[in-house]
């Protein structure tokens, strides 16, 4: 699974978009010999979707920091 390691962005008021430049690595890079090389990726996001996405991310971060997991995950103790 790709892991986000860095990002940059450019944005335009004219287009009401932002472009994220994402750098990723394979999660298993430090654990196995034959990992995938993941190319950098750029994605364009309209401002309304960006606002929604940021709000969702902040909500999930608060849940994680409260020590809770997504209900779909089965956590073994």
C-alpha positions in Angstrom: 0.0 0.0 0.0 1.4 3.4 -0.8 2.4 5.7 2.1 2.4 9.4 1.6 5.8 10.7 2.6 5.7 14.3 1.3 3.6 16.7 -0.6 3.5 20.1 -2.2 0.8 22.2 -3.8 0.0 24.9 -6.2 -3.4 26.6 -6.4 -5.4 29.0 -8.6 -8.2 31.4 -7.7 -9.1 31.6 -11.4 -9.7 27.8 -11.7 -10.8 27.4 -8.0 -8.6 24.3 -7.8 -5.5 23.2 -6.1 -3.0 20.7 -7.4 -1.3 18.3 -4.9 2.1 16.9 -5.8 2.3 13.7 -3.8 5.5 11.7 -3.0 4.9 8.1 -1.9 6.8 5.0 -0.9 5.8 1.4 -0.5 4.8 0.7 3.2 7.0 -2.5 3.1 10.1 -0.6 1.9 11.9 -1.1 5.3 10.7 -4.7 5.7 11.2 -6.7 2.5 13.8 -6.7 -0.3 11.6 -6.5 -3.4 9.4 -3.4 -2.9 7.6 -1.4 -5.5 9.0 1.9 -6.8 6.1 4.3 -6.7 6.0 7.3 -9.0 5.2 10.8 -7.8 1.6 11.8 -8.5 -0.2 15.1 -9.1 -3.9 15.4 -8.6 -6.2 18.3 -9.2 -8.9 19.0 -6.5 -11.7 21.6 -6.9 -11.9 23.9 -3.8 -15.3 22.5 -2.6 -14.0 19.0 -2.5 -10.8 20.2 -0.9 -12.8 21.8 2.0 -14.9 18.6 2.4 -11.7 16.4 2.4 -9.9 18.6 4.9 -12.9 18.5 7.3 -13.1 14.7 7.0 -9.4 14.3 7.6 -9.5 16.5 10.7 -12.4 14.6 12.1 -10.7 11.3 11.6 -7.4 12.6 13.2 -9.4 13.6 16.3 -11.0 10.1 16.5 -7.5 8.5 16.2 -6.1 10.8 18.8 -9.0 9.9 21.1 -7.8 6.3 20.8 -10.6 4.9 18.7 -10.5 2.9 15.5 -12.7 2.7 12.5 -15.6 0.4 13.3 -14.8 -1.8 10.3 -11.4 -2.8 11.8 -11.3 -5.8 14.1 -8.6 -5.0 16.7 -7.1 -8.0 18.5 -6.0 -7.4 22.1 
